[in-house]
């Protein structure tokens, strides 16, 4: 009998929770424009990258005026994270995790810079400037040449030094296996 009461209590709670929106008329249907404003992620294959482009030389200008105060003149860090160097340190006692040593995809640089930088004004940079800073950071890490230009076509093709260092975890979120017969 107590199991039935618990089941009824859970069902009632679920029904009540699912009806809040209708009972109290919270919120409204999001418009396509509102959803697009939140849909800003960039995938490793480049989906989500906007139109635009940026060169290493333009990236240095943007970096010097927007990023250097926190990340150092050449990405060495202080007061914020180090962005450059660290190659070959991941298998040591003191790994240095930077764009050039740790990050597996160049598109992640664009994604992160656009979403979160500069710290005091995230999402304030124009796509061309984000591409430029990305090109400059790739150059500082010795991944692209001084004449590189990054855009939605070239950026996903950049092979990062640690591209093979990440592996998908295909395990389920639990170690339990489903019981299919003679279950207790």
C-alpha positions in Angstrom: 0.0 0.0 0.0 2.8 2.5 0.8 4.4 1.9 -2.6 1.1 2.8 -4.2 0.9 6.0 -2.1 4.5 7.0 -3.2 3.7 6.3 -6.8 0.5 8.4 -6.6 2.5 11.2 -4.8 5.2 11.2 -7.5 2.6 11.2 -10.3 0.8 14.1 -8.7 4.0 16.1 -8.3 4.9 15.5 -11.9 1.5 16.5 -13.2 1.5 19.6 -11.0 5.0 20.6 -12.1 4.2 20.2 -15.8 1.1 22.4 -15.6 2.8 25.4 -14.0 3.2 27.2 -17.4 -0.5 26.8 -18.2 -1.9 27.5 -14.8 0.2 30.6 -14.2 0.9 31.6 -17.8 4.6 32.0 -17.2 6.7 33.2 -20.1 5.9 33.2 -23.8 6.9 31.3 -26.9 10.4 32.3 -28.0 10.6 33.9 -31.5 13.1 32.6 -34.1 15.0 35.9 -33.6 15.3 35.4 -29.9 16.5 31.9 -30.3 19.1 33.0 -32.9 20.5 35.4 -30.3 21.3 32.5 -28.1 22.4 30.1 -30.8 26.0 31.3 -31.1 28.0 28.1 -30.7 30.7 27.1 -33.1 31.4 23.4 -33.7 34.8 21.8 -34.4 33.8 21.4 -38.1 33.1 25.1 -38.3 29.3 25.1 -38.2 28.2 28.3 -36.6 31.1 30.4 -37.9 29.9 33.7 -39.3 30.9 35.5 -42.4 34.0 37.6 -42.1 37.8 37.2 -42.0 40.8 38.3 -40.1 44.6 38.4 -40.7 47.5 37.8 -38.3 48.6 41.5 -38.7 45.1 42.8 -37.9 44.9 40.3 -35.0 48.0 41.8 -33.4 46.4 45.2 -33.4 43.2 43.9 -31.9 45.1 41.8 -29.4 47.3 44.7 -28.3 44.3 46.9 -27.7 41.8 44.4 -26.3 43.6 41.3 -24.9 47.2 42.2 -23.8 46.3 43.9 -20.6 45.0 40.6 -19.2 46.9 37.9 -21.2 50.3 39.7 -21.6 52.0 41.3 -24.5 52.7 37.9 -26.2 50.1 35.7 -24.6 52.3 34.8 -21.7 49.6 35.3 -19.1 49.2 37.5 -16.0 46.9 38.4 -14.6 44.7 36.1 -16.8 45.5 32.7 -18.3 48.5 32.0 -20.4 47.6 31.5 -24.1 50.9 30.7 -25.7 53.6 28.0 -25.2 53.5 24.8 -23.3 54.0 22.5 -26.2 55.4 19.1 -25.1 54.4 19.7 -21.5 51.2 17.8 -21.2 52.9 14.5 -20.3 55.1 16.1 -17.7 54.6 16.8 -14.0 53.8 20.5 -14.8 51.7 20.6 -17.9 51.1 24.0 -19.4 47.7 24.1 -20.9 47.5 26.7 -23.6 45.8 27.2 -27.0 48.9 25.7 -28.7 49.5 22.8 -26.3 46.1 21.7 -25.2 43.2 22.9 -27.3 42.1 20.3 -30.0 40.3 22.6 -32.4 41.1 26.0 -33.8 37.3 26.8 -34.0 37.2 26.6 -30.2 39.3 29.7 -30.1 36.8 31.7 -32.2 33.9 30.3 -30.2 35.4 31.1 -26.8 36.8 34.6 -27.7 33.4 35.6 -29.3 31.4 34.3 -26.3 33.5 35.4 -23.4 36.1 38.0 -24.4 36.9 40.6 -23.5 36.1 39.8 -19.9 34.5 43.1 -19.3 32.4 43.1 -22.5 31.7 39.6 -23.8 30.2 39.3 -27.3 31.2 42.9 -28.1 33.8 42.0 -30.7 32.9 42.0 -34.4 33.4 38.7 -36.3 36.3 40.2 -38.3 38.2 41.1 -35.1 37.5 37.7 -33.5 38.9 36.0 -36.7 41.9 38.3 -36.5 42.6 37.6 -32.8 42.2 33.9 -33.5 44.7 34.1 -36.4 47.2 36.0 -34.2 46.9 33.5 -31.4 47.4 30.6 -33.8 50.5 32.5 -35.1 51.9 33.2 -31.7 51.6 29.4 -31.0 53.5 28.6 -34.2 50.5 26.9 -35.8 49.9 29.3 -38.8 52.2 31.6 -40.6 52.4 35.4 -40.4 50.4 35.8 -43.6 47.5 33.6 -42.5 43.9 34.8 -42.9 41.2 33.0 -40.9 37.6 32.7 -42.0 34.8 30.2 -41.9 36.6 28.1 -44.6 40.2 28.2 -43.4 39.7 28.0 -39.6 38.2 24.5 -39.4 41.1 23.2 -41.5 43.8 24.3 -39.0 45.3 21.2 -37.5 46.0 21.8 -33.8 49.0 20.1 -32.2 46.7 18.3 -29.7 44.0 17.3 -32.1 44.6 13.6 -31.4 44.8 14.2 -27.6 41.1 14.1 -27.0 38.9 11.0 -27.4 35.2 10.8 -27.2 33.9 9.0 -24.1 31.4 6.6 -25.5 30.6 5.0 -22.2 27.1 5.5 -20.8 26.7 7.7 -17.8 26.2 4.7 -15.6 28.1 1.5 -15.1 24.9 -0.5 -14.5 23.8 -2.8 -17.3 20.2 -3.2 -18.2 18.6 -6.3 -16.9 16.9 -8.2 -19.7 15.8 -11.4 -18.1 15.7 -13.1 -14.7 16.1 -9.8 -13.0 15.9 -9.4 -9.2 
